[in-house]
Amino acid sequence: MNRKRFLAITVGAIVVVVVNYYLSSDKSNFVRADKQPKHVETKNIASLLTTDENEILFLASLSPSGHNTQPWFVKYIDKYHWIIGNDKSKWLIGVDPTQRETMLSIGASLQNLEYAANNLGYSCQFNLLATTNQDKNVMEVKLVKSIETSKYDIEKIKHRRTVRSNFLNDALKKEDVAYLMDGDRSIQSSKGIIVFWHVQRPTKNG
């Protein structure tokens, strides 16, 4: 047997062994986690949402979040009835070990959600579910059509930019803190977990 024929037979045998081993092995290791097919129910959620629901949730998703992790998820219960959850896979343990920033990010998303819902003529009914920063289900949200809702310039949400410069170092005034922590403008659980959103303070000119 000459050298060329020997090499051809050897290489062919190796290829056959490798192919057979791959076909008989667990190939899940070779599939990227972010490319795996999602559950059928997840894929069909978009088809369940109304046009208004899609718009509201889209605008809610544009809110700022720590390191832009967007650490929330939406669980569809029924039309205009959702649960906003805490996505553990987006936690940043190194910089946010207690998930404080995570909860602030979810609160910002809820604020956008309320602005968007109000602008489309819906009032929001919130029910705080979380009792710790680590709870999976954070807030139950129901939207109810209403003739008395505040209008917000949605373009401000769409064109929002996060700038990490020129921040003031001044301490918050006591009256401003008291205004923000007003019981009517925040939701607090029995264990002290607070989800609150910014309320624009009226100026002297109205």
FITOR-636236 format. One record per residue (C-alpha): x, y, z; residue number from 1; chain. Coordinates in steps of 0.1 Angstrom, whole numbers, plus 5000, padded with zeros to 4 digits. Last residue first. Layout:
# residues N
+------+------+------+------+-------+
|    x |    y |    z | lose | mikol |
+------+------+------+------+-------+
|    X |    Y |    Z |  NUM |     A |
...
+------+------+------+------+-------+
# end
This chain:
# residues 206
+------+------+------+------+-------+
|    x |    y |    z | lose | mikol |
+------+------+------+------+-------+
| 4515 | 5769 | 5374 |  206 |     A |
| 4537 | 5800 | 5374 |  205 |     A |
| 4549 | 5792 | 5409 |  204 |     A |
| 4561 | 5758 | 5396 |  203 |     A |
| 4543 | 5725 | 5399 |  202 |     A |
| 4565 | 5696 | 5409 |  201 |     A |
| 4568 | 5669 | 5383 |  200 |     A |
| 4561 | 5636 | 5398 |  199 |     A |
| 4588 | 5610 | 5394 |  198 |     A |
| 4579 | 5574 | 5402 |  197 |     A |
| 4578 | 5552 | 5432 |  196 |     A |
| 4583 | 5515 | 5440 |  195 |     A |
| 4590 | 5510 | 5476 |  194 |     A |
| 4598 | 5478 | 5495 |  193 |     A |
| 4592 | 5485 | 5532 |  192 |     A |
| 4581 | 5451 | 5544 |  191 |     A |
| 4544 | 5460 | 5546 |  190 |     A |
| 4545 | 5472 | 5510 |  189 |     A |
| 4548 | 5507 | 5498 |  188 |     A |
| 4533 | 5523 | 5467 |  187 |     A |
| 4542 | 5559 | 5460 |  186 |     A |
| 4526 | 5592 | 5451 |  185 |     A |
| 4497 | 5592 | 5475 |  184 |     A |
| 4521 | 5585 | 5504 |  183 |     A |
| 4542 | 5616 | 5497 |  182 |     A |
| 4578 | 5604 | 5493 |  181 |     A |
| 4585 | 5627 | 5464 |  180 |     A |
| 4570 | 5658 | 5482 |  179 |     A |
| 4589 | 5650 | 5514 |  178 |     A |
| 4621 | 5647 | 5494 |  177 |     A |
| 4615 | 5680 | 5477 |  176 |     A |
| 4606 | 5697 | 5510 |  175 |     A |
| 4639 | 5684 | 5525 |  174 |     A |
| 4659 | 5698 | 5497 |  173 |     A |
| 4680 | 5673 | 5477 |  172 |     A |
| 4717 | 5677 | 5482 |  171 |     A |
| 4736 | 5696 | 5454 |  170 |     A |
| 4760 | 5676 | 5433 |  169 |     A |
| 4744 | 5686 | 5401 |  168 |     A |
| 4749 | 5663 | 5371 |  167 |     A |
| 4768 | 5678 | 5342 |  166 |     A |
| 4777 | 5644 | 5327 |  165 |     A |
| 4764 | 5609 | 5322 |  164 |     A |
| 4737 | 5617 | 5296 |  163 |     A |
| 4709 | 5593 | 5290 |  162 |     A |
| 4688 | 5602 | 5260 |  161 |     A |
| 4650 | 5604 | 5257 |  160 |     A |
| 4637 | 5608 | 5222 |  159 |     A |
| 4609 | 5583 | 5223 |  158 |     A |
| 4599 | 5592 | 5258 |  157 |     A |
| 4599 | 5630 | 5251 |  156 |     A |
| 4578 | 5622 | 5220 |  155 |     A |
| 4551 | 5608 | 5243 |  154 |     A |
| 4542 | 5644 | 5254 |  153 |     A |
| 4520 | 5635 | 5283 |  152 |     A |
| 4482 | 5638 | 5286 |  151 |     A |
| 4466 | 5633 | 5320 |  150 |     A |
| 4436 | 5611 | 5322 |  149 |     A |
| 4399 | 5618 | 5328 |  148 |     A |
| 4378 | 5600 | 5302 |  147 |     A |
| 4389 | 5566 | 5314 |  146 |     A |
| 4395 | 5532 | 5299 |  145 |     A |
| 4408 | 5509 | 5326 |  144 |     A |
| 4443 | 5494 | 5326 |  143 |     A |
| 4453 | 5468 | 5351 |  142 |     A |
| 4488 | 5463 | 5364 |  141 |     A |
| 4501 | 5438 | 5389 |  140 |     A |
| 4536 | 5448 | 5401 |  139 |     A |
| 4567 | 5429 | 5412 |  138 |     A |
| 4565 | 5392 | 5404 |  137 |     A |
| 4599 | 5375 | 5407 |  136 |     A |
| 4607 | 5387 | 5442 |  135 |     A |
| 4644 | 5397 | 5448 |  134 |     A |
| 4639 | 5433 | 5459 |  133 |     A |
| 4616 | 5420 | 5486 |  132 |     A |
| 4578 | 5422 | 5493 |  131 |     A |
| 4568 | 5422 | 5457 |  130 |     A |
| 4531 | 5421 | 5447 |  129 |     A |
| 4523 | 5458 | 5445 |  128 |     A |
| 4488 | 5463 | 5430 |  127 |     A |
| 4486 | 5491 | 5405 |  126 |     A |
| 4454 | 5503 | 5387 |  125 |     A |
| 4463 | 5525 | 5357 |  124 |     A |
| 4440 | 5549 | 5340 |  123 |     A |
| 4436 | 5546 | 5302 |  122 |     A |
| 4430 | 5574 | 5277 |  121 |     A |
| 4459 | 5568 | 5252 |  120 |     A |
| 4481 | 5594 | 5269 |  119 |     A |
| 4473 | 5579 | 5303 |  118 |     A |
| 4486 | 5545 | 5291 |  117 |     A |
| 4518 | 5560 | 5278 |  116 |     A |
| 4525 | 5580 | 5309 |  115 |     A |
| 4516 | 5550 | 5331 |  114 |     A |
| 4539 | 5527 | 5312 |  113 |     A |
| 4567 | 5552 | 5313 |  112 |     A |
| 4564 | 5553 | 5351 |  111 |     A |
| 4563 | 5515 | 5353 |  110 |     A |
| 4595 | 5514 | 5333 |  109 |     A |
| 4611 | 5538 | 5358 |  108 |     A |
| 4599 | 5517 | 5387 |  107 |     A |
| 4615 | 5486 | 5371 |  106 |     A |
| 4648 | 5505 | 5369 |  105 |     A |
| 4645 | 5515 | 5405 |  104 |     A |
| 4639 | 5479 | 5414 |  103 |     A |
| 4670 | 5468 | 5396 |  102 |     A |
| 4691 | 5495 | 5411 |  101 |     A |
| 4682 | 5482 | 5446 |  100 |     A |
| 4689 | 5446 | 5435 |   99 |     A |
| 4708 | 5439 | 5467 |   98 |     A |
| 4741 | 5431 | 5450 |   97 |     A |
| 4739 | 5459 | 5425 |   96 |     A |
| 4774 | 5464 | 5411 |   95 |     A |
| 4788 | 5429 | 5412 |   94 |     A |
| 4755 | 5411 | 5413 |   93 |     A |
| 4743 | 5426 | 5380 |   92 |     A |
| 4708 | 5411 | 5376 |   91 |     A |
| 4695 | 5406 | 5341 |   90 |     A |
| 4689 | 5368 | 5344 |   89 |     A |
| 4668 | 5375 | 5375 |   88 |     A |
| 4641 | 5393 | 5354 |   87 |     A |
| 4619 | 5411 | 5380 |   86 |     A |
| 4583 | 5410 | 5368 |   85 |     A |
| 4555 | 5433 | 5356 |   84 |     A |
| 4522 | 5414 | 5358 |   83 |     A |
| 4496 | 5422 | 5331 |   82 |     A |
| 4460 | 5431 | 5326 |   81 |     A |
| 4449 | 5452 | 5297 |   80 |     A |
| 4437 | 5421 | 5279 |   79 |     A |
| 4444 | 5391 | 5301 |   78 |     A |
| 4472 | 5377 | 5322 |   77 |     A |
| 4502 | 5385 | 5301 |   76 |     A |
| 4535 | 5384 | 5321 |   75 |     A |
| 4558 | 5413 | 5313 |   74 |     A |
| 4595 | 5411 | 5320 |   73 |     A |
| 4619 | 5434 | 5337 |   72 |     A |
| 4656 | 5439 | 5341 |   71 |     A |
| 4662 | 5464 | 5312 |   70 |     A |
| 4700 | 5459 | 5314 |   69 |     A |
| 4708 | 5494 | 5302 |   68 |     A |
| 4736 | 5497 | 5327 |   67 |     A |
| 4709 | 5506 | 5353 |   66 |     A |
| 4677 | 5512 | 5334 |   65 |     A |
| 4662 | 5541 | 5314 |   64 |     A |
| 4627 | 5537 | 5300 |   63 |     A |
| 4622 | 5527 | 5264 |   62 |     A |
| 4605 | 5495 | 5274 |   61 |     A |
| 4575 | 5513 | 5288 |   60 |     A |
| 4570 | 5529 | 5253 |   59 |     A |
| 4568 | 5495 | 5237 |   58 |     A |
| 4545 | 5483 | 5264 |   57 |     A |
| 4520 | 5511 | 5258 |   56 |     A |
| 4522 | 5508 | 5220 |   55 |     A |
| 4516 | 5471 | 5220 |   54 |     A |
| 4488 | 5474 | 5245 |   53 |     A |
| 4471 | 5501 | 5223 |   52 |     A |
| 4473 | 5480 | 5192 |   51 |     A |
| 4458 | 5450 | 5210 |   50 |     A |
| 4480 | 5422 | 5223 |   49 |     A |
| 4472 | 5386 | 5217 |   48 |     A |
| 4493 | 5383 | 5185 |   47 |     A |
| 4523 | 5395 | 5204 |   46 |     A |
| 4518 | 5368 | 5230 |   45 |     A |
| 4521 | 5340 | 5204 |   44 |     A |
| 4559 | 5335 | 5206 |   43 |     A |
| 4558 | 5334 | 5243 |   42 |     A |
| 4530 | 5308 | 5243 |   41 |     A |
| 4550 | 5286 | 5218 |   40 |     A |
| 4580 | 5286 | 5241 |   39 |     A |
| 4611 | 5302 | 5227 |   38 |     A |
| 4634 | 5286 | 5201 |   37 |     A |
| 4671 | 5286 | 5212 |   36 |     A |
| 4691 | 5314 | 5198 |   35 |     A |
| 4700 | 5332 | 5230 |   34 |     A |
| 4712 | 5299 | 5245 |   33 |     A |
| 4735 | 5292 | 5216 |   32 |     A |
| 4732 | 5256 | 5204 |   31 |     A |
| 4763 | 5235 | 5203 |   30 |     A |
| 4758 | 5221 | 5238 |   29 |     A |
| 4723 | 5210 | 5229 |   28 |     A |
| 4739 | 5185 | 5206 |   27 |     A |
| 4738 | 5155 | 5230 |   26 |     A |
| 4758 | 5129 | 5212 |   25 |     A |
| 4749 | 5101 | 5187 |   24 |     A |
| 4752 | 5123 | 5156 |   23 |     A |
| 4785 | 5139 | 5169 |   22 |     A |
| 4801 | 5105 | 5175 |   21 |     A |
| 4791 | 5091 | 5141 |   20 |     A |
| 4805 | 5122 | 5124 |   19 |     A |
| 4838 | 5119 | 5143 |   18 |     A |
| 4842 | 5082 | 5136 |   17 |     A |
| 4835 | 5086 | 5099 |   16 |     A |
| 4859 | 5115 | 5096 |   15 |     A |
| 4887 | 5095 | 5113 |   14 |     A |
| 4882 | 5065 | 5090 |   13 |     A |
| 4884 | 5088 | 5059 |   12 |     A |
| 4916 | 5104 | 5071 |   11 |     A |
| 4932 | 5069 | 5076 |   10 |     A |
| 4920 | 5056 | 5043 |    9 |     A |
| 4933 | 5086 | 5024 |    8 |     A |
| 4966 | 5086 | 5043 |    7 |     A |
| 4972 | 5049 | 5034 |    6 |     A |
| 4963 | 5055 | 4998 |    5 |     A |
| 4988 | 5084 | 4995 |    4 |     A |
| 5016 | 5063 | 5012 |    3 |     A |
| 5015 | 5033 | 4990 |    2 |     A |
| 5000 | 5000 | 5000 |    1 |     A |
+------+------+------+------+-------+
# end
